[in-house]
Amino acid sequence: MASTQLLVPLFLLSSLIMLSGAYSATFTFTNKCSYQVWPGILSNAGTPQLPTTGFALQPGESNTIPVPTSWSGRLWGRTLCTQDANTGKFTCLTGDCGSSTIQCSGNGAAPPATLAEFTLNGADGLDFYDVSLVDGYNLPMLIEPQGGTGGNCTMTGCGASLNNACPSELKVMDSENGESVACKSACDAFGDPQYCCSGAYANPNTCKASSYSEFFKNACPRAYSYAYDDGTSTFTCAGANYAITFCPSPSSTSLKSANGQYPEAVEVSAGTHRTSPYLIGGAITILAANWRLWQLFF
Ligand SMILES: *[C@@H]1O[C@H](CO)[C@@H](O)[C@H](O)[C@H]1NC(C)=O
């Protein structure tokens, strides 16, 4: 017969085991654009998959997705998508993942596309995240950590609308109406190793900012503008959920830019710290399991 001395460590052990698996983060996607956006999600190799790899978001709509611990991968927004009436093929003018369906199913974004990159529970248990314009730009996107601590746990992204301001040699046009729908990276546009940080330029000493990368950096100082832009572009946080917002601020659409500065005062939904429903669920599971354990012995 088990003694109470045995039950106490058993209680603690079971609590620990269940608590470690109980917390996972969430990504809340919100579309504040005036147009429909189809988020795409690509999980890195060897990382647990998310429950979806692509879905539609109407203007004003939000969708929250649970994210397993230690997930890593990238997220982006597809725009100007249509489904062919005859073939049923789903394609997007920007950010297309080539899957022919709304789900991206393991395919990444065709550049140019604004990318949000995450590594959860990485070095020192920190989440690493950034918004990257290294593969070009297609729409404004912001990452906002909620309820996290430590590191440099702040909002990042690119709130500016750059499709019209984009240098003409980098512009991607909608052939139907002549509107600029995306902005290529110089690497994508010219294939020059100097812009791509490849070949002799594949290290931070030789690959430097260019006038093209500076166009992106001036508009969006917190976003990656070329491959070795790490110092000002990588952010860290622990225990946070993340809000991912397309077109964060309506005023950013008219960001012909007060001297090219990032709009620091972007509109942010009141960021009160919330208790994760997963944490509450985990706590209830632990209580229930321990109750059963006690009943077993008394
Ligand atoms: C954030 O902190 C990390 C180290 O945890 C550092 O490498 C990075 O440069 C910092 N980012 C910014 C934008 O200061």
The ligand as a MOL file (V3000), in Angstrom:
LIG
                    3D

  0  0  0     0  0            999 V3000
M  V30 BEGIN CTAB
M  V30 COUNTS 14 14 0 0 0
M  V30 BEGIN ATOM
M  V30 1 C 16.9470 41.1610 -29.8280 0
M  V30 2 O 17.6980 40.3230 -28.9660 0
M  V30 3 C 18.5330 39.4010 -29.6420 0
M  V30 4 C 19.2220 38.5460 -28.5940 0
M  V30 5 O 18.2990 37.9350 -27.7380 0
M  V30 6 C 19.5520 40.1420 -30.4860 0
M  V30 7 O 20.3160 39.2100 -31.2190 0
M  V30 8 C 18.8440 41.0810 -31.4520 0
M  V30 9 O 19.7790 41.8580 -32.1320 0
M  V30 10 C 17.8600 41.9860 -30.7180 0
M  V30 11 N 17.0630 42.6910 -31.6990 0
M  V30 12 C 16.9220 43.9990 -31.7410 0
M  V30 13 C 16.0530 44.5310 -32.8070 0
M  V30 14 O 17.4650 44.7560 -30.9560 0
M  V30 END ATOM
M  V30 BEGIN BOND
M  V30 1 1 1 2
M  V30 2 1 1 10
M  V30 3 1 2 3
M  V30 4 1 3 4
M  V30 5 1 3 6
M  V30 6 1 4 5
M  V30 7 1 6 7
M  V30 8 1 6 8
M  V30 9 1 8 9
M  V30 10 1 8 10
M  V30 11 1 10 11
M  V30 12 1 11 12
M  V30 13 1 12 13
M  V30 14 2 12 14
M  V30 END BOND
M  V30 END CTAB
M  END
